[in-house]
Amino acid sequence: MLTYIIRRLLQGVVVLLAVSLICFVIFRYMGDPVLTLAGRYATQEQIQEVRKSLGLDQPTYVQYVKFLWNAAHGNFGKSYVSRVPALGLILERFPATFELATCAILISLVFGVGFGVLVALRPYAWHSRAIMAGSLGGISMPTFLTGILLIMIFAVYVGILPPFGRGKTVEVGFWRTGLLTVDGIRHLILPAITLSTYQLAVLLRLTRAGMREVMAEEYIKTAWAKGLSPMTVIVKHALRNVLIPVVTMAGLQFGELIAFAIVTETIFQWPGMGNLLLTSIYETDQPVIVTYIMMAAVIIISINILVDIFYAVLNPKIRYD
Amino acid sequence: MTRKRKRSKMLHSFLHDPPAMAGSLIIVVFLTAAVLAPWITPQDPYDLETLTFDNFLTPPIWKDGGQMPYLLGTDDQGRGILSTIIYGCRTSLIVGFSVVMIAGTVGVLIGLLAGYYGRWLDAVTMRIADTMFSFSTTLLAILLLGVFKKTGIGTVIAAICIADWVRYARTMRGSVLEVKQEAYVLASRATGARDMRILFRHILPNAMPPVMVVVAVDLAVVIMLEATLSFLGVGVPITEPSLGMMIAIGKDYIYAGMWWMVVFPGAALVVLVVGINLFADWLREEFNPKIERTG
């Protein structure tokens, strides 16, 4: 088991190195940082000076090693636009994205699994048909459209929830949270629902399919025959086995969640990392883009490793070699 | 079962599945409209000469102030919503089918080779594929387009293809691993058939069914992705029609109660994607013997 974990960690490091190489290429060859920093009307001497100060006069591999060294120390350079360290800019916005994403995951897990079980148990009941129709809508409706429609209904026509922003926040240490104020939670509701819908529909369909297969198994029939209560049969015997792939899927979809967070944050002007990324893309602010990519890579790879370990612990059939 | 009987059985199940038929009907209607766009639209919304600024922000025809020929109203530039939707669907379908064909072919070939030859080829390609898959197609496409300097439908197609081939490669590889154990493959190898013949005559056709389901699901995913990218402003340029772009423009007007710029293109997008998903659901159940066809 320990060898397995170490192997997985090493693989993660290799992947991160690959991502850093790609980032380095982007940084170095896409758009000219010298021109951006020195300005269009710089003289030849000024350009040379900026080139030297950035270390761009050195051979490529030296530059890459330097880039790695700096990245390992959390130094990704300064934003071209706001002239402050890029990592600081992103970390400052991390709590907003984290709170949004966590709430969305919780919503999609609870309702996705709940509805999935409900539908699998009575596939022909009217409520099951309604839920399935809804889930078809869920996987067929792009996140941005869900968000705009929710704004139209709840913010413009009914007018009970705020259409954008994060509301009042309080600082707990370095963490700026919106979860401790009523205003903050009111602002969180629409974006969290928006971000959760697609994943909710996917998890619902997965739970339903898994439950349908498991409920037909012999050991479930045995459990019924023993006269166990429906609750025990459904939750303890069936759902437990279905949950493994469902939770794995939720973990593996984390990249998707981050992507849809970009969309959600744009619609609701949520002050998170995704919103910052898009602004930086419009302004060709490479240091911020590169930092974002590295951050996203670290988060996604860590979650994947955790999911793999979790899976290996739960399922003894997996070989650790 | 012979291939012919199998086919007629599929046709039979298709004709007894109203949702699948509804889905294909939707696809056919959208395809026809997209192909015939220049002849059936009341106005070419991207021909600057037909745009007049006195007609901007008109509501749909059944509301006060609605005027012909703008059945569903106009946007802030005086483009007819209905015409723009039809042209936008054209972009959606062009991007969707191009990606499915290009990424599908590349992915299937890579998956075929990785699954058949195994060893380091399999290890390397699948590690790359797993990593890209965990980043998700959407995130990769956004990042690629953020880094690319050129814009245009071609760039969007290229970015989505680079991000999307892994879906096919992974499915194909899994399917090949199963098929390659079959008796007819072993028999063929025993008779001394060359790799190429085994790969393309025996394994490829028999490993395709799961990939066909991915094709259908992916078409829906790619169409939503193009709309999302264009909505975010990293997709097709403003000079090209796109449903996502229309919704991005309309978004600023919902506070003024001008809902038609968001609701109609949104509805068109959802109906198209639901149609494709209904068809995909039928394909999935048809190719998956594990689940009995009930409810």
Interface residues (C-beta under 8 A of the other chain):
Chain A: Q11 V15 A18 I26 M30 G31 P123 Y124 S128 L136 G137 I139 S140 M141 P142 T143 F144 L145 I148 L149 I151 M152 V156 P163 A209 R212 E213 L252 Q253 F254 G255 E256 I258 A259 F260 I262 V263 T266 I267 L277 L278 I281 Y282 I289 I293 A296 A297 I300 I301 N304
Chain B: R127 T131 F133 S134 F135 S136 T138 L139 I142 L143 G146 V147 K149 A220 M224 A227 T228 F231 L232 G233 V234 G244 I247 K251 I254 Y255 G257 W259 V262 G266 L269 V270 V273 V274 N277 L278 D281 K290 I291 T294 G295
